[in-house]
Amino acid sequence: MKTIGMWTRTLAVVAVLALGSAAPGMASNTISQQILCPGTPALSARVLGQSQPDGRPHVTFRAYGQRHSDAYITLVVSDSTCRGNGWNVTLQGLSIDFKGKNGTALTPKSLTLVEVGSPTAVIGSQPIGVTGGPAAVKQLGTLDRTRKVIRAAPKFGLGTYTERLTLRLSFPNTKAVGTYTATVVVTAGAGPDS
């Protein structure tokens, strides 16, 4: 096992709570957490429940005569690399298709990241640190360019984390009735600022 800072990193978590009888070498009423490294280390990011056969997340928006529609997606980031280099995740729009009446395909400039929620650690992950995160990055704006949405400093972000994002699709034609499907690209990069 590899230790970085105060954490021994692995994907599985072993928590010991001694209630009255302590294990050898442990004080009574202590909590110890050990994060173990998995067999195949990896850094990954995906949108929960949105994967398509092409492997890219698709986000659906309904048009029924309004100016815009919002969609909420949950980003899942997992770091089981056991390197402790930190990481960051970006989001960018790729294409927006339309099915219905009185509408056409749109460009990613019509898709906007309007809100980035606070990350949550999945049980068994390194707790979120005040200084090292993982932390939300609020690079709000249109997704015709890459927007960073979450990052972890070196020695932080070991495990799995979720973050809720709000996307808004603006419709140029309020007479459009149908479904817009936006394809987005989610990229996980090593280091907090790459």
C-alpha positions in Angstrom: 0.0 0.0 0.0 1.1 3.5 -0.7 0.7 6.3 1.9 0.3 9.9 1.0 0.1 12.3 3.8 -2.1 10.8 6.5 -4.1 8.5 4.1 -3.3 5.0 3.0 -5.1 4.8 -0.3 -7.3 2.1 -1.6 -10.8 1.9 -2.9 -12.2 -0.3 -0.2 -12.5 1.3 3.3 -11.8 -0.3 6.5 -13.2 1.5 9.5 -12.6 0.3 13.0 -14.5 1.6 16.0 -13.4 0.2 19.3 -16.2 0.3 21.8 -14.8 -0.8 25.0 -12.2 -3.4 23.9 -9.5 -1.9 21.8 -7.4 -3.8 19.2 -3.8 -4.2 20.1 -2.0 -0.9 19.7 -5.2 1.1 19.4 -6.7 3.3 22.1 -10.3 2.7 23.2 -13.0 4.7 21.3 -10.8 5.6 18.3 -11.8 5.6 14.7 -9.3 4.6 12.0 -9.9 4.8 8.3 -7.8 3.1 5.7 -8.3 3.6 2.0 -6.9 0.7 0.0 -5.6 0.8 -3.6 -7.6 -1.3 -6.1 -6.1 -3.8 -8.5 -6.4 -1.5 -11.5 -5.8 2.2 -10.7 -7.7 4.7 -12.8 -9.0 8.3 -12.9 -12.4 8.6 -14.4 -15.4 11.0 -14.7 -18.8 10.3 -16.1 -22.4 11.6 -16.0 -24.6 9.3 -13.9 -27.3 7.5 -15.8 -26.7 9.4 -19.1 -24.2 7.2 -21.0 -25.2 6.2 -24.6 -23.8 3.6 -27.0 -21.2 6.1 -28.3 -19.9 6.4 -24.7 -20.7 10.1 -24.5 -23.3 11.6 -22.1 -26.5 12.8 -23.7 -28.7 15.4 -21.9 -32.3 15.8 -22.9 -34.3 19.1 -22.9 -38.0 19.4 -23.7 -39.2 22.3 -25.9 -42.8 23.4 -25.8 -42.8 27.1 -26.7 -40.5 28.4 -23.9 -37.3 30.4 -24.2 -35.1 27.9 -22.4 -35.1 24.6 -20.5 -32.9 23.4 -17.6 -31.5 19.9 -17.0 -29.8 18.6 -13.9 -27.0 16.1 -14.2 -24.9 14.3 -11.6 -21.2 14.0 -12.3 -19.3 11.1 -10.8 -15.5 11.4 -10.4 -13.4 8.4 -9.2 -9.6 8.5 -8.4 -8.2 5.1 -7.6 -4.7 5.9 -9.0 -3.0 5.9 -5.6 -0.7 8.7 -6.8 -2.1 11.7 -4.9 -1.4 14.1 -7.8 -4.8 15.8 -7.6 -7.2 16.0 -10.5 -9.7 18.2 -12.4 -12.8 17.6 -14.5 -14.0 19.7 -17.4 -17.2 19.7 -19.4 -17.9 20.9 -23.0 -20.8 20.7 -25.4 -20.3 18.7 -28.6 -23.6 18.8 -30.5 -27.3 19.5 -29.9 -29.8 17.6 -32.1 -33.6 18.2 -32.4 -36.6 15.9 -32.9 -40.0 17.5 -33.3 -41.7 20.4 -35.0 -40.5 24.0 -35.9 -37.0 23.5 -34.5 -33.4 22.8 -35.8 -30.2 21.5 -34.4 -28.3 24.0 -32.3 -24.6 24.8 -31.6 -23.0 24.3 -28.2 -23.1 28.1 -27.7 -26.8 27.6 -26.9 -25.9 25.3 -24.0 -24.9 27.0 -20.7 -23.5 25.8 -17.5 -25.5 27.8 -15.0 -24.8 26.2 -11.6 -22.2 23.9 -10.0 -23.1 22.2 -6.8 -20.8 21.3 -3.9 -19.2 17.9 -4.2 -20.2 15.0 -2.0 -17.8 12.2 -1.0 -19.2 8.7 -1.5 -18.9 6.5 1.6 -15.4 5.0 1.7 -13.7 8.0 0.1 -11.3 10.4 1.6 -13.3 13.2 3.3 -13.5 16.5 1.5 -10.7 18.8 2.8 -11.2 22.5 3.5 -8.1 23.5 1.7 -7.6 20.6 -0.9 -11.1 19.6 -1.8 -12.4 18.2 -4.0 -14.0 21.6 -4.6 -16.5 22.9 -7.1 -15.0 25.2 -9.8 -17.6 27.7 -11.0 -16.5 28.4 -14.5 -20.0 29.2 -15.5 -20.9 30.1 -19.2 -21.6 28.6 -22.6 -20.3 25.2 -23.3 -18.9 26.0 -26.7 -15.7 26.0 -24.8 -14.3 23.8 -22.0 -15.4 24.6 -18.4 -13.7 23.2 -15.3 -16.3 22.0 -12.8 -14.4 20.2 -10.0 -10.8 19.9 -8.8 -8.8 18.2 -6.1 -5.4 19.4 -4.9 -2.4 17.0 -4.5 -3.0 14.5 -1.6 -6.8 15.1 -1.8 -9.7 13.6 -3.7 -8.9 9.9 -3.2 -12.0 7.9 -3.8 -15.3 8.7 -5.5 -17.2 12.0 -5.5 -20.5 13.3 -6.9 -21.4 16.8 -8.0 -24.7 18.2 -9.4 -24.6 20.5 -12.4 -27.3 22.6 -13.9 -27.3 23.0 -17.7 -29.6 25.5 -19.6 -30.5 25.2 -23.3 -31.7 28.4 -24.8 -34.1 28.1 -27.8 -33.9 30.7 -30.6 -37.4 29.8 -31.8 -40.1 29.7 -29.2 -42.3 27.8 -31.6 -40.2 24.7 -31.4 -42.0 21.7 -29.9 -40.0 18.5 -29.3 -36.9 17.2 -27.8 -33.3 18.6 -27.9 -30.5 16.1 -27.1 -27.2 17.7 -26.2 -24.0 15.6 -26.3 -21.4 16.7 -23.9 -17.7 15.7 -23.3 -16.6 15.0 -19.8 -12.8 14.9 -19.3 -10.8 14.0 -16.2 -7.2 15.3 -16.1 -4.3 14.6 -13.7 -3.3 17.5 -11.5 -5.7 20.2 -10.2 -4.9 22.7 -12.9 -4.2 20.8 -16.1 
